[in-house]
Amino acid sequence: MKQVVVGALVGVGLVVAALGSPTFSSPILAQPTAGVTAEAELIAMSAQLADGKQQLTVIDPRQRAIVVYHVGPGEGEIVLKSVRNIHWDLQMTQFNGRPPLPEEIRNVLMQD
């Protein structure tokens, strides 16, 4: 009986090793997210930077503002990197774009 139990455990171990066990330290490259509405309090996203720091981006949909922080890997020092109100950014139809620009597309469509 003892040999059967040991054999079963070894078999399960081999199956897990062959199929690969999930690791929780591997990075998640993409995740589907729920839709965010303007009623959301704050939206926070984080990313690991190449220098070991963590970048934390906080978006306030009500105030239409974006804030970026860098968090140090050692003591967790938080440094404010930038703040921007995007209200007027969102009013532009294009910026730094490449042709065809929105106005050009609209003009072509209006010709018909």
CNS distance restraints for C-alpha pairs under 8 A (distance, minus, plus):
assign (resid   1 and name CA) (resid   5 and name CA) 6.50 0.50 0.50
assign (resid   2 and name CA) (resid   6 and name CA) 6.24 0.50 0.50
assign (resid   3 and name CA) (resid   7 and name CA) 5.89 0.50 0.50
assign (resid   4 and name CA) (resid   8 and name CA) 6.04 0.50 0.50
assign (resid   5 and name CA) (resid   9 and name CA) 6.20 0.50 0.50
assign (resid   6 and name CA) (resid  10 and name CA) 6.14 0.50 0.50
assign (resid   7 and name CA) (resid  11 and name CA) 6.06 0.50 0.50
assign (resid   8 and name CA) (resid  12 and name CA) 6.15 0.50 0.50
assign (resid   9 and name CA) (resid  13 and name CA) 6.09 0.50 0.50
assign (resid  10 and name CA) (resid  14 and name CA) 6.18 0.50 0.50
assign (resid  11 and name CA) (resid  15 and name CA) 6.26 0.50 0.50
assign (resid  12 and name CA) (resid  16 and name CA) 6.17 0.50 0.50
assign (resid  13 and name CA) (resid  17 and name CA) 6.08 0.50 0.50
assign (resid  14 and name CA) (resid  18 and name CA) 5.99 0.50 0.50
assign (resid  15 and name CA) (resid  19 and name CA) 6.09 0.50 0.50
assign (resid  16 and name CA) (resid  20 and name CA) 5.69 0.50 0.50
assign (resid  16 and name CA) (resid  21 and name CA) 5.96 0.50 0.50
assign (resid  17 and name CA) (resid  21 and name CA) 6.65 0.50 0.50
assign (resid  36 and name CA) (resid  40 and name CA) 6.56 0.50 0.50
assign (resid  37 and name CA) (resid  61 and name CA) 7.88 0.50 0.50
assign (resid  38 and name CA) (resid  61 and name CA) 5.31 0.50 0.50
assign (resid  38 and name CA) (resid  62 and name CA) 6.14 0.50 0.50
assign (resid  39 and name CA) (resid  61 and name CA) 7.34 0.50 0.50
assign (resid  39 and name CA) (resid  62 and name CA) 7.06 0.50 0.50
assign (resid  40 and name CA) (resid  60 and name CA) 7.93 0.50 0.50
assign (resid  40 and name CA) (resid  61 and name CA) 6.68 0.50 0.50
assign (resid  40 and name CA) (resid  62 and name CA) 7.75 0.50 0.50
assign (resid  41 and name CA) (resid  60 and name CA) 6.68 0.50 0.50
assign (resid  41 and name CA) (resid  61 and name CA) 7.23 0.50 0.50
assign (resid  41 and name CA) (resid  62 and name CA) 7.52 0.50 0.50
assign (resid  42 and name CA) (resid  58 and name CA) 6.70 0.50 0.50
assign (resid  42 and name CA) (resid  59 and name CA) 5.76 0.50 0.50
assign (resid  42 and name CA) (resid  60 and name CA) 4.96 0.50 0.50
assign (resid  42 and name CA) (resid  61 and name CA) 6.87 0.50 0.50
assign (resid  43 and name CA) (resid  58 and name CA) 5.59 0.50 0.50
assign (resid  43 and name CA) (resid  59 and name CA) 4.98 0.50 0.50
assign (resid  43 and name CA) (resid  60 and name CA) 6.51 0.50 0.50
assign (resid  43 and name CA) (resid  61 and name CA) 7.80 0.50 0.50
assign (resid  44 and name CA) (resid  56 and name CA) 6.88 0.50 0.50
assign (resid  44 and name CA) (resid  57 and name CA) 5.64 0.50 0.50
assign (resid  44 and name CA) (resid  58 and name CA) 4.46 0.50 0.50
assign (resid  44 and name CA) (resid  59 and name CA) 6.35 0.50 0.50
assign (resid  45 and name CA) (resid  56 and name CA) 5.81 0.50 0.50
assign (resid  45 and name CA) (resid  57 and name CA) 5.20 0.50 0.50
assign (resid  45 and name CA) (resid  58 and name CA) 6.54 0.50 0.50
assign (resid  46 and name CA) (resid  54 and name CA) 6.70 0.50 0.50
assign (resid  46 and name CA) (resid  55 and name CA) 5.46 0.50 0.50
assign (resid  46 and name CA) (resid  56 and name CA) 4.47 0.50 0.50
assign (resid  46 and name CA) (resid  57 and name CA) 6.18 0.50 0.50
assign (resid  47 and name CA) (resid  54 and name CA) 5.71 0.50 0.50
assign (resid  47 and name CA) (resid  55 and name CA) 5.16 0.50 0.50
assign (resid  47 and name CA) (resid  56 and name CA) 6.68 0.50 0.50
assign (resid  48 and name CA) (resid  52 and name CA) 6.63 0.50 0.50
assign (resid  48 and name CA) (resid  53 and name CA) 6.20 0.50 0.50
assign (resid  48 and name CA) (resid  54 and name CA) 4.59 0.50 0.50
assign (resid  48 and name CA) (resid  55 and name CA) 6.23 0.50 0.50
assign (resid  49 and name CA) (resid  53 and name CA) 5.34 0.50 0.50
assign (resid  49 and name CA) (resid  54 and name CA) 5.71 0.50 0.50
assign (resid  49 and name CA) (resid  55 and name CA) 6.63 0.50 0.50
assign (resid  52 and name CA) (resid  72 and name CA) 7.44 0.50 0.50
assign (resid  52 and name CA) (resid  73 and name CA) 6.00 0.50 0.50
assign (resid  53 and name CA) (resid  70 and name CA) 6.30 0.50 0.50
assign (resid  53 and name CA) (resid  71 and name CA) 5.57 0.50 0.50
assign (resid  53 and name CA) (resid  72 and name CA) 4.95 0.50 0.50
assign (resid  53 and name CA) (resid  73 and name CA) 5.39 0.50 0.50
assign (resid  54 and name CA) (resid  70 and name CA) 5.66 0.50 0.50
assign (resid  54 and name CA) (resid  71 and name CA) 5.08 0.50 0.50
assign (resid  54 and name CA) (resid  72 and name CA) 6.73 0.50 0.50
assign (resid  54 and name CA) (resid  73 and name CA) 7.24 0.50 0.50
assign (resid  55 and name CA) (resid  68 and name CA) 6.97 0.50 0.50
assign (resid  55 and name CA) (resid  69 and name CA) 5.75 0.50 0.50
assign (resid  55 and name CA) (resid  70 and name CA) 4.61 0.50 0.50
assign (resid  55 and name CA) (resid  71 and name CA) 6.34 0.50 0.50
assign (resid  56 and name CA) (resid  68 and name CA) 5.77 0.50 0.50
assign (resid  56 and name CA) (resid  69 and name CA) 5.07 0.50 0.50
assign (resid  56 and name CA) (resid  70 and name CA) 6.19 0.50 0.50
assign (resid  56 and name CA) (resid  71 and name CA) 7.44 0.50 0.50
assign (resid  57 and name CA) (resid  66 and name CA) 7.01 0.50 0.50
assign (resid  57 and name CA) (resid  67 and name CA) 5.74 0.50 0.50
assign (resid  57 and name CA) (resid  68 and name CA) 4.54 0.50 0.50
assign (resid  57 and name CA) (resid  69 and name CA) 6.39 0.50 0.50
assign (resid  58 and name CA) (resid  66 and name CA) 5.80 0.50 0.50
assign (resid  58 and name CA) (resid  67 and name CA) 5.17 0.50 0.50
assign (resid  58 and name CA) (resid  68 and name CA) 6.41 0.50 0.50
assign (resid  59 and name CA) (resid  64 and name CA) 7.30 0.50 0.50
assign (resid  59 and name CA) (resid  65 and name CA) 5.84 0.50 0.50
assign (resid  59 and name CA) (resid  66 and name CA) 4.57 0.50 0.50
assign (resid  59 and name CA) (resid  67 and name CA) 6.44 0.50 0.50
assign (resid  60 and name CA) (resid  64 and name CA) 5.57 0.50 0.50
assign (resid  60 and name CA) (resid  65 and name CA) 5.24 0.50 0.50
assign (resid  60 and name CA) (resid  66 and name CA) 6.45 0.50 0.50
assign (resid  61 and name CA) (resid  65 and name CA) 6.81 0.50 0.50
assign (resid  63 and name CA) (resid  85 and name CA) 7.44 0.50 0.50
assign (resid  64 and name CA) (resid  85 and name CA) 5.73 0.50 0.50
assign (resid  64 and name CA) (resid  86 and name CA) 5.56 0.50 0.50
assign (resid  64 and name CA) (resid  87 and name CA) 5.77 0.50 0.50
assign (resid  65 and name CA) (resid  83 and name CA) 7.16 0.50 0.50
assign (resid  65 and name CA) (resid  84 and name CA) 5.52 0.50 0.50
assign (resid  65 and name CA) (resid  85 and name CA) 4.17 0.50 0.50
assign (resid  65 and name CA) (resid  86 and name CA) 5.71 0.50 0.50
assign (resid  65 and name CA) (resid  87 and name CA) 7.70 0.50 0.50
assign (resid  66 and name CA) (resid  83 and name CA) 5.72 0.50 0.50
assign (resid  66 and name CA) (resid  84 and name CA) 5.31 0.50 0.50
assign (resid  66 and name CA) (resid  85 and name CA) 6.38 0.50 0.50
assign (resid  66 and name CA) (resid  86 and name CA) 7.28 0.50 0.50
assign (resid  67 and name CA) (resid  80 and name CA) 7.77 0.50 0.50
assign (resid  67 and name CA) (resid  81 and name CA) 7.72 0.50 0.50
assign (resid  67 and name CA) (resid  82 and name CA) 5.74 0.50 0.50
assign (resid  67 and name CA) (resid  83 and name CA) 4.42 0.50 0.50
assign (resid  67 and name CA) (resid  84 and name CA) 6.55 0.50 0.50
assign (resid  68 and name CA) (resid  80 and name CA) 6.30 0.50 0.50
assign (resid  68 and name CA) (resid  81 and name CA) 5.45 0.50 0.50
assign (resid  68 and name CA) (resid  82 and name CA) 5.24 0.50 0.50
assign (resid  68 and name CA) (resid  83 and name CA) 6.50 0.50 0.50
assign (resid  69 and name CA) (resid  78 and name CA) 6.53 0.50 0.50
assign (resid  69 and name CA) (resid  79 and name CA) 5.49 0.50 0.50
assign (resid  69 and name CA) (resid  80 and name CA) 4.56 0.50 0.50
assign (resid  69 and name CA) (resid  81 and name CA) 5.29 0.50 0.50
assign (resid  69 and name CA) (resid  82 and name CA) 7.23 0.50 0.50
assign (resid  70 and name CA) (resid  78 and name CA) 5.79 0.50 0.50
assign (resid  70 and name CA) (resid  79 and name CA) 5.22 0.50 0.50
assign (resid  70 and name CA) (resid  80 and name CA) 6.60 0.50 0.50
assign (resid  70 and name CA) (resid  81 and name CA) 6.73 0.50 0.50
assign (resid  71 and name CA) (resid  76 and name CA) 5.47 0.50 0.50
assign (resid  71 and name CA) (resid  77 and name CA) 5.46 0.50 0.50
assign (resid  71 and name CA) (resid  78 and name CA) 4.56 0.50 0.50
assign (resid  71 and name CA) (resid  79 and name CA) 6.40 0.50 0.50
assign (resid  72 and name CA) (resid  76 and name CA) 4.71 0.50 0.50
assign (resid  72 and name CA) (resid  77 and name CA) 5.00 0.50 0.50
assign (resid  72 and name CA) (resid  78 and name CA) 6.55 0.50 0.50
assign (resid  73 and name CA) (resid  77 and name CA) 7.87 0.50 0.50
assign (resid  86 and name CA) (resid  90 and name CA) 6.19 0.50 0.50
assign (resid  87 and name CA) (resid  91 and name CA) 6.82 0.50 0.50
assign (resid  88 and name CA) (resid  92 and name CA) 6.99 0.50 0.50
assign (resid  93 and name CA) (resid 102 and name CA) 6.91 0.50 0.50
assign (resid  94 and name CA) (resid 101 and name CA) 7.18 0.50 0.50
assign (resid  94 and name CA) (resid 102 and name CA) 6.91 0.50 0.50
assign (resid  97 and name CA) (resid 101 and name CA) 6.72 0.50 0.50
assign (resid  99 and name CA) (resid 104 and name CA) 7.91 0.50 0.50
assign (resid 100 and name CA) (resid 104 and name CA) 5.91 0.50 0.50
assign (resid 100 and name CA) (resid 105 and name CA) 6.36 0.50 0.50
assign (resid 101 and name CA) (resid 105 and name CA) 6.40 0.50 0.50
assign (resid 102 and name CA) (resid 106 and name CA) 6.12 0.50 0.50
assign (resid 103 and name CA) (resid 107 and name CA) 6.11 0.50 0.50
assign (resid 104 and name CA) (resid 108 and name CA) 6.30 0.50 0.50
assign (resid 105 and name CA) (resid 109 and name CA) 6.24 0.50 0.50
assign (resid 106 and name CA) (resid 110 and name CA) 6.07 0.50 0.50
assign (resid 107 and name CA) (resid 111 and name CA) 6.37 0.50 0.50
assign (resid 108 and name CA) (resid 112 and name CA) 7.49 0.50 0.50
